[in-house]
């Protein structure tokens, strides 16, 4: 959530930033400023009337309840109480209206984030070369079916479209990826978390899923949300808490299944594991001081790149334009692997600096060691990594002419074989 005082005091620059990702018709900062001023006036009126009420109470406390003056004051006090109640209702209504307008605004992009959508994204790094083959290649669906390591048909029978069953060495390859990620993050000083897969509405709100993306996640009948990413859980670890500056940074990672409805239309070639309602992911997350968040974002990007490079896959790193960033992100880099069968790149990690956007929603602050006033934490997240599209890239990149799959050397100690065959 954007600080309303920043909007009031620096409205032109806030508007300039938001116009990088929204049209002028999608927000109205003048309305927000007017609501903020109205709220301030109502708060002053409420405080003044409450002070007057206290004076009446103090006078009446020293009087005999049988006195005529006491009866007159009592009547006046009832009138004042009704006036206070009316002002309080107006104040609450104005606060709710102001919050409703603030909570749907996306974060303000960093200065170096360009305006526009996907068409303005910038490739900032490429690793490796596109694989070449001396034979006609298969896509991952055909490979997985032929090797009996993926079963889309029975998954559809059981759960509907966009689900998969991993079988035998397919399941073990998936699990090898997760073990590879876990070992790397532990070695680098991140604390492992195995969190709940269900969260409350408040947790979903703090992480930024609500109110705008309510229809993109799965809800249970009792109002719980199946997590679309472990970020939803990790964001809430320090909700409504104050940390000491000396405790920072806090570095976590979590393995979870992720559940998404995937709204919108698909490309015709986005089959199999490319878009799933359920997939596995290891998420890395940091809580940091405000002056450290820019540097930490670069660290998270590098962590994701190292993991993909270890697998020997061709990828590119893309700096997203403002309109392609998630609502809460001030700056985002995507790591995209190359999928040979469709000759396109797909995201396997998205690393974002959310700055204080989530911390304001969740009231997460830290106490500076110089004794100055409390500051909001900065939060950052990255996939480290998501597995389903990596599986596509691995199966297709490492396929052999006889239909077998070579296992990348870095995964062999986890899976126990160097090749997947029929």
Secondary structure, DSSP 8 states (H G I E B T S, - for coil): ---HHHHHHSHHHHHHHHTTTS-GGG--HHHHHHHHHHHHHHHHHHHHHHHHHHHHHHHHHTS-TTSHHHHHHHHHHHHHHHHHHHHHHHHHHHHHHHHHHHHTS-----TTS-SSSGGG-EEEEEES-----SS----HHHHHHHTTSEEHHHHHHHH-SS--EE-HHHHHHHHHHHHHHHHHHHHTT-EEE---SEE-HHHHHHHT-TTTTGGGS-B-TTS-EE-SSTHHHHTTTTTT-EEEGGG--EEEEEEEEEE----S---TT--TTSS-SEEEEEEEEEEE-GGGHHHHHHHHHHHHHHHHHHTT--EEEEE--GGGS-TT-SEEEEEEEEETTTTEEEEEEEEEEEETHHHHHHT-EEE-TT----EE-EEEEEEEEE-HHHHHHHHHHTB-TTS-EE--GGGHHHHS-SEE--
